[in-house]
Amino acid sequence: MKIYITMVHNRHGEPQPYAFSTPEAAIAYARTVAEAYMRDGAEVETYRDARGYDTYSIEGDSVWVLEKTLDDPEAA
């Protein structure tokens, strides 16, 4: 079973994970958080990086989505 982890890293604290059952929900939450960090009407940039997740970055704060397999015995 695939799960989607939205990682929220505020430059003033430790990264925090939030789990979702669909990529759409995880990405929507990531966008909401990223937009909350925005200032002066800047836009959230969405892209896929080499590791394959959507990332939003604003002034050192970042939000990204990881796809993981639940109870994956191969993951260490």
mmCIF file as gemmi writes it, N, C-alpha and C atoms, coordinates in Angstrom:
data_model
loop_
_atom_site.group_PDB
_atom_site.id
_atom_site.type_symbol
_atom_site.label_atom_id
_atom_site.label_alt_id
_atom_site.label_comp_id
_atom_site.label_asym_id
_atom_site.label_entity_id
_atom_site.label_seq_id
_atom_site.pdbx_PDB_ins_code
_atom_site.Cartn_x
_atom_site.Cartn_y
_atom_site.Cartn_z
_atom_site.occupancy
_atom_site.B_iso_or_equiv
_atom_site.pdbx_formal_charge
_atom_site.auth_seq_id
_atom_site.auth_asym_id
_atom_site.pdbx_PDB_model_num
ATOM 1 N N . MET Axp A 1 ? 0.85 -1.175 0 1 0 ? 1 A 1
ATOM 2 C CA . MET Axp A 1 ? 0 0 0 1 0 ? 1 A 1
ATOM 3 C C . MET Axp A 1 ? 0.894 1.235 0 1 0 ? 1 A 1
ATOM 4 N N . LYS Axp A 2 ? 0.642 2.14 -0.93 1 0 ? 2 A 1
ATOM 5 C CA . LYS Axp A 2 ? 1.384 3.388 -1.019 1 0 ? 2 A 1
ATOM 6 C C . LYS Axp A 2 ? 0.79 4.416 -0.055 1 0 ? 2 A 1
ATOM 7 N N . ILE Axp A 3 ? 1.659 5.181 0.584 1 0 ? 3 A 1
ATOM 8 C CA . ILE Axp A 3 ? 1.239 6.315 1.39 1 0 ? 3 A 1
ATOM 9 C C . ILE Axp A 3 ? 2.065 7.512 0.935 1 0 ? 3 A 1
ATOM 10 N N . TYR Axp A 4 ? 1.601 8.689 1.26 1 0 ? 4 A 1
ATOM 11 C CA . TYR Axp A 4 ? 2.227 9.915 0.809 1 0 ? 4 A 1
ATOM 12 C C . TYR Axp A 4 ? 2.493 10.782 2.03 1 0 ? 4 A 1
ATOM 13 N N . ILE Axp A 5 ? 3.747 11.12 2.217 1 0 ? 5 A 1
ATOM 14 C CA . ILE Axp A 5 ? 4.171 11.873 3.385 1 0 ? 5 A 1
ATOM 15 C C . ILE Axp A 5 ? 4.497 13.302 2.961 1 0 ? 5 A 1
ATOM 16 N N . THR Axp A 6 ? 3.782 14.248 3.526 1 0 ? 6 A 1
ATOM 17 C CA . THR Axp A 6 ? 4.105 15.65 3.315 1 0 ? 6 A 1
ATOM 18 C C . THR Axp A 6 ? 5.072 16.051 4.424 1 0 ? 6 A 1
ATOM 19 N N . MET Axp A 7 ? 6.26 16.455 4.02 1 0 ? 7 A 1
ATOM 20 C CA . MET Axp A 7 ? 7.268 16.918 4.964 1 0 ? 7 A 1
ATOM 21 C C . MET Axp A 7 ? 7.248 18.438 4.981 1 0 ? 7 A 1
ATOM 22 N N . VAL Axp A 8 ? 7.144 19 6.18 1 0 ? 8 A 1
ATOM 23 C CA . VAL Axp A 8 ? 7.11 20.45 6.351 1 0 ? 8 A 1
ATOM 24 C C . VAL Axp A 8 ? 8.338 20.848 7.156 1 0 ? 8 A 1
ATOM 25 N N . HIS Axp A 9 ? 9.199 21.651 6.548 1 0 ? 9 A 1
ATOM 26 C CA . HIS Axp A 9 ? 10.411 22.105 7.23 1 0 ? 9 A 1
ATOM 27 C C . HIS Axp A 9 ? 10.39 23.62 7.334 1 0 ? 9 A 1
ATOM 28 N N . ASN Axp A 10 ? 10.064 24.082 8.521 1 0 ? 10 A 1
ATOM 29 C CA . ASN Axp A 10 ? 10.135 25.501 8.838 1 0 ? 10 A 1
ATOM 30 C C . ASN Axp A 10 ? 11.554 25.774 9.289 1 0 ? 10 A 1
ATOM 31 N N . ARG Axp A 11 ? 12.193 26.785 8.743 1 0 ? 11 A 1
ATOM 32 C CA . ARG Axp A 11 ? 13.604 27.061 9.051 1 0 ? 11 A 1
ATOM 33 C C . ARG Axp A 11 ? 13.857 27.302 10.535 1 0 ? 11 A 1
ATOM 34 N N . HIS Axp A 12 ? 12.807 27.457 11.334 1 0 ? 12 A 1
ATOM 35 C CA . HIS Axp A 12 ? 12.961 27.687 12.768 1 0 ? 12 A 1
ATOM 36 C C . HIS Axp A 12 ? 12.773 26.419 13.595 1 0 ? 12 A 1
ATOM 37 N N . GLY Axp A 13 ? 12.578 25.269 12.951 1 0 ? 13 A 1
ATOM 38 C CA . GLY Axp A 13 ? 12.343 24.033 13.693 1 0 ? 13 A 1
ATOM 39 C C . GLY Axp A 13 ? 12.752 22.804 12.915 1 0 ? 13 A 1
ATOM 40 N N . GLU Axp A 14 ? 12.394 21.65 13.431 1 0 ? 14 A 1
ATOM 41 C CA . GLU Axp A 14 ? 12.697 20.366 12.81 1 0 ? 14 A 1
ATOM 42 C C . GLU Axp A 14 ? 11.637 20.014 11.773 1 0 ? 14 A 1
ATOM 43 N N . PRO Axp A 15 ? 11.988 19.256 10.73 1 0 ? 15 A 1
ATOM 44 C CA . PRO Axp A 15 ? 10.991 18.804 9.755 1 0 ? 15 A 1
ATOM 45 C C . PRO Axp A 15 ? 9.908 17.948 10.425 1 0 ? 15 A 1
ATOM 46 N N . GLN Axp A 16 ? 8.682 18.133 9.987 1 0 ? 16 A 1
ATOM 47 C CA . GLN Axp A 16 ? 7.549 17.392 10.534 1 0 ? 16 A 1
ATOM 48 C C . GLN Axp A 16 ? 6.85 16.618 9.416 1 0 ? 16 A 1
ATOM 49 N N . PRO Axp A 17 ? 6.535 15.318 9.638 1 0 ? 17 A 1
ATOM 50 C CA . PRO Axp A 17 ? 5.837 14.53 8.623 1 0 ? 17 A 1
ATOM 51 C C . PRO Axp A 17 ? 4.315 14.515 8.846 1 0 ? 17 A 1
ATOM 52 N N . TYR Axp A 18 ? 3.57 14.483 7.751 1 0 ? 18 A 1
ATOM 53 C CA . TYR Axp A 18 ? 2.112 14.356 7.781 1 0 ? 18 A 1
ATOM 54 C C . TYR Axp A 18 ? 1.733 13.311 6.736 1 0 ? 18 A 1
ATOM 55 N N . ALA Axp A 19 ? 1.043 12.248 7.137 1 0 ? 19 A 1
ATOM 56 C CA . ALA Axp A 19 ? 0.739 11.119 6.252 1 0 ? 19 A 1
ATOM 57 C C . ALA Axp A 19 ? -0.642 11.26 5.606 1 0 ? 19 A 1
ATOM 58 N N . PHE Axp A 20 ? -0.711 10.869 4.313 1 0 ? 20 A 1
ATOM 59 C CA . PHE Axp A 20 ? -1.958 10.914 3.549 1 0 ? 20 A 1
ATOM 60 C C . PHE Axp A 20 ? -2.098 9.64 2.718 1 0 ? 20 A 1
ATOM 61 N N . SER Axp A 21 ? -3.317 9.306 2.367 1 0 ? 21 A 1
ATOM 62 C CA . SER Axp A 21 ? -3.569 8.091 1.589 1 0 ? 21 A 1
ATOM 63 C C . SER Axp A 21 ? -3.523 8.325 0.087 1 0 ? 21 A 1
ATOM 64 N N . THR Axp A 22 ? -3.57 9.591 -0.344 1 0 ? 22 A 1
ATOM 65 C CA . THR Axp A 22 ? -3.521 9.878 -1.776 1 0 ? 22 A 1
ATOM 66 C C . THR Axp A 22 ? -2.494 10.972 -2.059 1 0 ? 22 A 1
ATOM 67 N N . PRO Axp A 23 ? -1.891 10.949 -3.249 1 0 ? 23 A 1
ATOM 68 C CA . PRO Axp A 23 ? -0.944 12.01 -3.58 1 0 ? 23 A 1
ATOM 69 C C . PRO Axp A 23 ? -1.639 13.371 -3.682 1 0 ? 23 A 1
ATOM 70 N N . GLU Axp A 24 ? -2.877 13.377 -4.143 1 0 ? 24 A 1
ATOM 71 C CA . GLU Axp A 24 ? -3.61 14.633 -4.278 1 0 ? 24 A 1
ATOM 72 C C . GLU Axp A 24 ? -3.788 15.325 -2.928 1 0 ? 24 A 1
ATOM 73 N N . ALA Axp A 25 ? -4.137 14.554 -1.899 1 0 ? 25 A 1
ATOM 74 C CA . ALA Axp A 25 ? -4.323 15.129 -0.564 1 0 ? 25 A 1
ATOM 75 C C . ALA Axp A 25 ? -2.999 15.637 -0.003 1 0 ? 25 A 1
ATOM 76 N N . ALA Axp A 26 ? -1.937 14.875 -0.197 1 0 ? 26 A 1
ATOM 77 C CA . ALA Axp A 26 ? -0.626 15.275 0.303 1 0 ? 26 A 1
ATOM 78 C C . ALA Axp A 26 ? -0.145 16.545 -0.388 1 0 ? 26 A 1
ATOM 79 N N . ILE Axp A 27 ? -0.316 16.621 -1.698 1 0 ? 27 A 1
ATOM 80 C CA . ILE Axp A 27 ? 0.119 17.788 -2.452 1 0 ? 27 A 1
ATOM 81 C C . ILE Axp A 27 ? -0.743 19.001 -2.109 1 0 ? 27 A 1
ATOM 82 N N . ALA Axp A 28 ? -2.044 18.8 -1.927 1 0 ? 28 A 1
ATOM 83 C CA . ALA Axp A 28 ? -2.925 19.911 -1.546 1 0 ? 28 A 1
ATOM 84 C C . ALA Axp A 28 ? -2.517 20.476 -0.191 1 0 ? 28 A 1
ATOM 85 N N . TYR Axp A 29 ? -2.192 19.602 0.76 1 0 ? 29 A 1
ATOM 86 C CA . TYR Axp A 29 ? -1.752 20.072 2.071 1 0 ? 29 A 1
ATOM 87 C C . TYR Axp A 29 ? -0.416 20.804 1.942 1 0 ? 29 A 1
ATOM 88 N N . ALA Axp A 30 ? 0.491 20.25 1.155 1 0 ? 30 A 1
ATOM 89 C CA . ALA Axp A 30 ? 1.792 20.893 0.942 1 0 ? 30 A 1
ATOM 90 C C . ALA Axp A 30 ? 1.605 22.296 0.365 1 0 ? 30 A 1
ATOM 91 N N . ARG Axp A 31 ? 0.723 22.426 -0.59 1 0 ? 31 A 1
ATOM 92 C CA . ARG Axp A 31 ? 0.467 23.732 -1.211 1 0 ? 31 A 1
ATOM 93 C C . ARG Axp A 31 ? -0.124 24.701 -0.179 1 0 ? 31 A 1
ATOM 94 N N . THR Axp A 32 ? -1.049 24.231 0.647 1 0 ? 32 A 1
ATOM 95 C CA . THR Axp A 32 ? -1.652 25.081 1.677 1 0 ? 32 A 1
ATOM 96 C C . THR Axp A 32 ? -0.591 25.607 2.636 1 0 ? 32 A 1
ATOM 97 N N . VAL Axp A 33 ? 0.294 24.716 3.075 1 0 ? 33 A 1
ATOM 98 C CA . VAL Axp A 33 ? 1.365 25.121 3.991 1 0 ? 33 A 1
ATOM 99 C C . VAL Axp A 33 ? 2.306 26.105 3.299 1 0 ? 33 A 1
ATOM 100 N N . ALA Axp A 34 ? 2.711 25.795 2.074 1 0 ? 34 A 1
ATOM 101 C CA . ALA Axp A 34 ? 3.625 26.671 1.347 1 0 ? 34 A 1
ATOM 102 C C . ALA Axp A 34 ? 3.018 28.056 1.163 1 0 ? 34 A 1
ATOM 103 N N . GLU Axp A 35 ? 1.75 28.116 0.813 1 0 ? 35 A 1
ATOM 104 C CA . GLU Axp A 35 ? 1.096 29.406 0.624 1 0 ? 35 A 1
ATOM 105 C C . GLU Axp A 35 ? 1.011 30.185 1.928 1 0 ? 35 A 1
ATOM 106 N N . ALA Axp A 36 ? 0.887 29.474 3.062 1 0 ? 36 A 1
ATOM 107 C CA . ALA Axp A 36 ? 0.866 30.144 4.365 1 0 ? 36 A 1
ATOM 108 C C . ALA Axp A 36 ? 2.214 30.799 4.67 1 0 ? 36 A 1
ATOM 109 N N . TYR Axp A 37 ? 3.306 30.24 4.13 1 0 ? 37 A 1
ATOM 110 C CA . TYR Axp A 37 ? 4.638 30.81 4.327 1 0 ? 37 A 1
ATOM 111 C C . TYR Axp A 37 ? 4.915 31.99 3.405 1 0 ? 37 A 1
ATOM 112 N N . MET Axp A 38 ? 4.113 32.139 2.357 1 0 ? 38 A 1
ATOM 113 C CA . MET Axp A 38 ? 4.375 33.143 1.331 1 0 ? 38 A 1
ATOM 114 C C . MET Axp A 38 ? 4.201 34.558 1.88 1 0 ? 38 A 1
ATOM 115 N N . ARG Axp A 39 ? 4.965 35.466 1.279 1 0 ? 39 A 1
ATOM 116 C CA . ARG Axp A 39 ? 4.853 36.884 1.624 1 0 ? 39 A 1
ATOM 117 C C . ARG Axp A 39 ? 4.76 37.693 0.339 1 0 ? 39 A 1
ATOM 118 N N . ASP Axp A 40 ? 4.148 38.83 0.428 1 0 ? 40 A 1
ATOM 119 C CA . ASP Axp A 40 ? 4.111 39.798 -0.671 1 0 ? 40 A 1
ATOM 120 C C . ASP Axp A 40 ? 3.521 39.235 -1.963 1 0 ? 40 A 1
ATOM 121 N N . GLY Axp A 41 ? 2.582 38.317 -1.871 1 0 ? 41 A 1
ATOM 122 C CA . GLY Axp A 41 ? 1.9 37.807 -3.046 1 0 ? 41 A 1
ATOM 123 C C . GLY Axp A 41 ? 2.737 36.936 -3.962 1 0 ? 41 A 1
ATOM 124 N N . ALA Axp A 42 ? 3.879 36.455 -3.488 1 0 ? 42 A 1
ATOM 125 C CA . ALA Axp A 42 ? 4.705 35.565 -4.317 1 0 ? 42 A 1
ATOM 126 C C . ALA Axp A 42 ? 3.936 34.28 -4.589 1 0 ? 42 A 1
ATOM 127 N N . GLU Axp A 43 ? 4.302 33.619 -5.676 1 0 ? 43 A 1
ATOM 128 C CA . GLU Axp A 43 ? 3.614 32.386 -6.033 1 0 ? 43 A 1
ATOM 129 C C . GLU Axp A 43 ? 4.412 31.165 -5.6 1 0 ? 43 A 1
ATOM 130 N N . VAL Axp A 44 ? 3.687 30.094 -5.302 1 0 ? 44 A 1
ATOM 131 C CA . VAL Axp A 44 ? 4.311 28.827 -4.961 1 0 ? 44 A 1
ATOM 132 C C . VAL Axp A 44 ? 4.765 28.154 -6.241 1 0 ? 44 A 1
ATOM 133 N N . GLU Axp A 45 ? 6.011 27.715 -6.279 1 0 ? 45 A 1
ATOM 134 C CA . GLU Axp A 45 ? 6.541 27.023 -7.452 1 0 ? 45 A 1
ATOM 135 C C . GLU Axp A 45 ? 6.438 25.522 -7.227 1 0 ? 45 A 1
ATOM 136 N N . THR Axp A 46 ? 5.903 24.815 -8.208 1 0 ? 46 A 1
ATOM 137 C CA . THR Axp A 46 ? 5.759 23.369 -8.133 1 0 ? 46 A 1
ATOM 138 C C . THR Axp A 46 ? 6.676 22.738 -9.162 1 0 ? 46 A 1
ATOM 139 N N . TYR Axp A 47 ? 7.443 21.744 -8.753 1 0 ? 47 A 1
ATOM 140 C CA . TYR Axp A 47 ? 8.285 21.044 -9.709 1 0 ? 47 A 1
ATOM 141 C C . TYR Axp A 47 ? 8.59 19.639 -9.219 1 0 ? 47 A 1
ATOM 142 N N . ARG Axp A 48 ? 9.092 18.812 -10.105 1 0 ? 48 A 1
ATOM 143 C CA . ARG Axp A 48 ? 9.515 17.453 -9.771 1 0 ? 48 A 1
ATOM 144 C C . ARG Axp A 48 ? 11.033 17.449 -9.807 1 0 ? 48 A 1
ATOM 145 N N . ASP Axp A 49 ? 11.653 17.013 -8.725 1 0 ? 49 A 1
ATOM 146 C CA . ASP Axp A 49 ? 13.114 16.962 -8.733 1 0 ? 49 A 1
ATOM 147 C C . ASP Axp A 49 ? 13.588 15.552 -9.088 1 0 ? 49 A 1
ATOM 148 N N . ALA Axp A 50 ? 14.882 15.34 -9.091 1 0 ? 50 A 1
ATOM 149 C CA . ALA Axp A 50 ? 15.457 14.055 -9.509 1 0 ? 50 A 1
ATOM 150 C C . ALA Axp A 50 ? 14.997 12.9 -8.636 1 0 ? 50 A 1
ATOM 151 N N . ARG Axp A 51 ? 14.627 13.178 -7.396 1 0 ? 51 A 1
ATOM 152 C CA . ARG Axp A 51 ? 14.148 12.115 -6.503 1 0 ? 51 A 1
ATOM 153 C C . ARG Axp A 51 ? 12.655 11.861 -6.679 1 0 ? 51 A 1
ATOM 154 N N . GLY Axp A 52 ? 11.997 12.692 -7.46 1 0 ? 52 A 1
ATOM 155 C CA . GLY Axp A 52 ? 10.615 12.419 -7.83 1 0 ? 52 A 1
ATOM 156 C C . GLY Axp A 52 ? 9.547 13.007 -6.953 1 0 ? 52 A 1
ATOM 157 N N . TYR Axp A 53 ? 9.857 13.999 -6.116 1 0 ? 53 A 1
ATOM 158 C CA . TYR Axp A 53 ? 8.747 14.57 -5.374 1 0 ? 53 A 1
ATOM 159 C C . TYR Axp A 53 ? 8.521 16.024 -5.677 1 0 ? 53 A 1
ATOM 160 N N . ASP Axp A 54 ? 7.259 16.43 -5.451 1 0 ? 54 A 1
ATOM 161 C CA . ASP Axp A 54 ? 6.902 17.83 -5.639 1 0 ? 54 A 1
ATOM 162 C C . ASP Axp A 54 ? 7.484 18.622 -4.479 1 0 ? 54 A 1
ATOM 163 N N . THR Axp A 55 ? 8.048 19.786 -4.77 1 0 ? 55 A 1
ATOM 164 C CA . THR Axp A 55 ? 8.699 20.577 -3.747 1 0 ? 55 A 1
ATOM 165 C C . THR Axp A 55 ? 8.281 22.033 -3.861 1 0 ? 55 A 1
ATOM 166 N N . TYR Axp A 56 ? 8.111 22.658 -2.732 1 0 ? 56 A 1
ATOM 167 C CA . TYR Axp A 56 ? 7.807 24.078 -2.668 1 0 ? 56 A 1
ATOM 168 C C . TYR Axp A 56 ? 8.854 24.687 -1.74 1 0 ? 56 A 1
ATOM 169 N N . SER Axp A 57 ? 9.484 25.752 -2.135 1 0 ? 57 A 1
ATOM 170 C CA . SER Axp A 57 ? 10.5 26.387 -1.294 1 0 ? 57 A 1
ATOM 171 C C . SER Axp A 57 ? 10.236 27.883 -1.207 1 0 ? 57 A 1
ATOM 172 N N . ILE Axp A 58 ? 10.298 28.39 -0.005 1 0 ? 58 A 1
ATOM 173 C CA . ILE Axp A 58 ? 10.082 29.8 0.234 1 0 ? 58 A 1
ATOM 174 C C . ILE Axp A 58 ? 11.051 30.247 1.32 1 0 ? 58 A 1
ATOM 175 N N . GLU Axp A 59 ? 12.027 31.094 0.977 1 0 ? 59 A 1
ATOM 176 C CA . GLU Axp A 59 ? 12.938 31.704 1.941 1 0 ? 59 A 1
ATOM 177 C C . GLU Axp A 59 ? 13.507 30.719 2.963 1 0 ? 59 A 1
ATOM 178 N N . GLY Axp A 60 ? 13.919 29.557 2.516 1 0 ? 60 A 1
ATOM 179 C CA . GLY Axp A 60 ? 14.509 28.589 3.436 1 0 ? 60 A 1
ATOM 180 C C . GLY Axp A 60 ? 13.513 27.625 4.041 1 0 ? 60 A 1
ATOM 181 N N . ASP Axp A 61 ? 12.218 27.941 3.978 1 0 ? 61 A 1
ATOM 182 C CA . ASP Axp A 61 ? 11.191 26.989 4.401 1 0 ? 61 A 1
ATOM 183 C C . ASP Axp A 61 ? 10.93 26.076 3.218 1 0 ? 61 A 1
ATOM 184 N N . SER Axp A 62 ? 10.606 24.832 3.475 1 0 ? 62 A 1
ATOM 185 C CA . SER Axp A 62 ? 10.304 23.953 2.351 1 0 ? 62 A 1
ATOM 186 C C . SER Axp A 62 ? 9.252 22.929 2.738 1 0 ? 62 A 1
ATOM 187 N N . VAL Axp A 63 ? 8.546 22.487 1.726 1 0 ? 63 A 1
ATOM 188 C CA . VAL Axp A 63 ? 7.501 21.487 1.88 1 0 ? 63 A 1
ATOM 189 C C . VAL Axp A 63 ? 7.65 20.545 0.696 1 0 ? 63 A 1
ATOM 190 N N . TRP Axp A 64 ? 7.668 19.226 0.98 1 0 ? 64 A 1
ATOM 191 C CA . TRP Axp A 64 ? 7.793 18.285 -0.118 1 0 ? 64 A 1
ATOM 192 C C . TRP Axp A 64 ? 6.994 17.037 0.199 1 0 ? 64 A 1
ATOM 193 N N . VAL Axp A 65 ? 6.708 16.259 -0.838 1 0 ? 65 A 1
ATOM 194 C CA . VAL Axp A 65 ? 5.885 15.062 -0.714 1 0 ? 65 A 1
ATOM 195 C C . VAL Axp A 65 ? 6.712 13.847 -1.107 1 0 ? 65 A 1
ATOM 196 N N . LEU Axp A 66 ? 6.706 12.857 -0.226 1 0 ? 66 A 1
ATOM 197 C CA . LEU Axp A 66 ? 7.387 11.586 -0.468 1 0 ? 66 A 1
ATOM 198 C C . LEU Axp A 66 ? 6.356 10.494 -0.681 1 0 ? 66 A 1
ATOM 199 N N . GLU Axp A 67 ? 6.604 9.612 -1.631 1 0 ? 67 A 1
ATOM 200 C CA . GLU Axp A 67 ? 5.77 8.424 -1.8 1 0 ? 67 A 1
ATOM 201 C C . GLU Axp A 67 ? 6.498 7.265 -1.143 1 0 ? 67 A 1
ATOM 202 N N . LYS Axp A 68 ? 5.816 6.569 -0.235 1 0 ? 68 A 1
ATOM 203 C CA . LYS Axp A 68 ? 6.409 5.433 0.476 1 0 ? 68 A 1
ATOM 204 C C . LYS Axp A 68 ? 5.453 4.254 0.433 1 0 ? 68 A 1
ATOM 205 N N . THR Axp A 69 ? 6 3.061 0.676 1 0 ? 69 A 1
ATOM 206 C CA . THR Axp A 69 ? 5.184 1.863 0.788 1 0 ? 69 A 1
ATOM 207 C C . THR Axp A 69 ? 5.025 1.525 2.258 1 0 ? 69 A 1
ATOM 208 N N . LEU Axp A 70 ? 3.785 1.381 2.703 1 0 ? 70 A 1
ATOM 209 C CA . LEU Axp A 70 ? 3.494 1.048 4.097 1 0 ? 70 A 1
ATOM 210 C C . LEU Axp A 70 ? 3.929 -0.385 4.391 1 0 ? 70 A 1
ATOM 211 N N . ASP Axp A 71 ? 4.57 -0.583 5.524 1 0 ? 71 A 1
ATOM 212 C CA . ASP Axp A 71 ? 5.039 -1.902 5.955 1 0 ? 71 A 1
ATOM 213 C C . ASP Axp A 71 ? 5.944 -2.571 4.92 1 0 ? 71 A 1
ATOM 214 N N . ASP Axp A 72 ? 6.827 -1.78 4.318 1 0 ? 72 A 1
ATOM 215 C CA . ASP Axp A 72 ? 7.755 -2.294 3.298 1 0 ? 72 A 1
ATOM 216 C C . ASP Axp A 72 ? 8.938 -2.979 3.987 1 0 ? 72 A 1
ATOM 217 N N . PRO Axp A 73 ? 9.045 -4.312 3.882 1 0 ? 73 A 1
ATOM 218 C CA . PRO Axp A 73 ? 10.159 -5.016 4.534 1 0 ? 73 A 1
ATOM 219 C C . PRO Axp A 73 ? 11.5 -4.696 3.9 1 0 ? 73 A 1
ATOM 220 N N . GLU Axp A 74 ? 11.52 -4.144 2.682 1 0 ? 74 A 1
ATOM 221 C CA . GLU Axp A 74 ? 12.762 -3.793 2.01 1 0 ? 74 A 1
ATOM 222 C C . GLU Axp A 74 ? 13.325 -2.444 2.45 1 0 ? 74 A 1
ATOM 223 N N . ALA Axp A 75 ? 12.461 -1.606 3.025 1 0 ? 75 A 1
ATOM 224 C CA . ALA Axp A 75 ? 12.916 -0.283 3.465 1 0 ? 75 A 1
ATOM 225 C C . ALA Axp A 75 ? 13.674 -0.406 4.768 1 0 ? 75 A 1
ATOM 226 N N . ALA Axp A 76 ? 14.82 0.225 4.805 1 0 ? 76 A 1
ATOM 227 C CA . ALA Axp A 76 ? 15.602 0.16 6.047 1 0 ? 76 A 1
ATOM 228 C C . ALA Axp A 76 ? 15.896 1.533 6.556 1 0 ? 76 A 1
